[in-house]
């Protein structure tokens, strides 16, 4: 029975994370922790990261708008994933210096 509650809670968490991400706007960036908190699961930043890691490559969800608490890209600088995220963020008005994000209007 306890497992059912856990599965229901995880299903709810997953749907909330995906909904928040789906509703994010171009030019907006959220941290893993902010998404977890908005989903009603403060302290679940790592689980947000794990969910996003499992998304298919062709997903329509704007996963690229999620960065770490320091407003940096979490992928290793120079990796394929880093360049994919950097390119998508730059297309939405972000300037990336190293892995740190700065909006062009700032």
N, C-alpha and C positions, 0 to 999 in steps of 0.2 A: 504493500500500500504506500509506504514512504517513497518508493521509487516513482510511483505515479505522480505524486506531488512534485517531485524533482523534475520529471519529464515535462509536466504541465508548466512548471516555472521556467524551464529552459525554452520551451516552445514559445511562451509569452515573451521572454527576454529576446529571443531571436527575432520574433515578429516586430517587436518594438524597435530594435536596433535597425532593422531593414526599413521600417516605416520612417524613422527619423532621417536616415540616410536618403531615402527616396524623396523626402520633403525638403532636403537641403537645397539651397539656391546656388547658382553659379557665382563664384567669387567668395563663397562662405567656406570656412574651415572650422572643423570641430576636432577636439582631442578625443582620444579613446575614452578617457575618463568622463568628459562632458557627455558623450553619447550614453555611456553606462548610467550616469546620473539621470539624464533625461528619460531613459528607458525605465527608471525606477529601481535600478540596481547599482547604487553607488558602490564603488570599490571593485567593480567588475571590468575595469579597463582592459585587462589581459584577455578576458573572455571575448570582448569586442574584437580585439586583434585576431583571436583565433577564428572567430566567425568570418571575418573579412578575408583571412588567409585561405579559407576554404571556398571562396566564391569562384565560379568558373571564369576563365580569362575573358570570355565574351559577355560578361554580365553588363546589364544596363545600369546597375546601381553605381552612383558616383563615389566609389570607394576611395578615390584619389583625394577627396575632401577631408579625409581623416588623417590627422598628424598626431605626434606625441605632445605631451604637456608643455614642452619647450617650443612648440610651434615649428618643429623640424620634421622632415621626412624621416621615417624610422628605418627604411631600407638602407643597406650598406651603400654608401656613396660610390657611384660608378657601376653599380649592378644594373641589370636589365630592368628590374622592377623600379629601381630608383629613377631611371631615365623615363620610364612610362609615366610614373606619378609626376615627375618634374614637368614633363611636356604638357600633361593635362592641366596642371595647376597654372603654368605659364599662359596657357590658352584662356584661362579664366581671370587673368590679370595679376597673378602673383609673380614676384621676382624671387628667385631662389639663389641665395648666396651660400655655397657649400650645400648644406641641407636645411638651412634656416630660411623660413618664409617671411617675406615682407610684401605687403600689398602695395601696388604701384601708386595708390592714392595716399600712402602714409608718408 
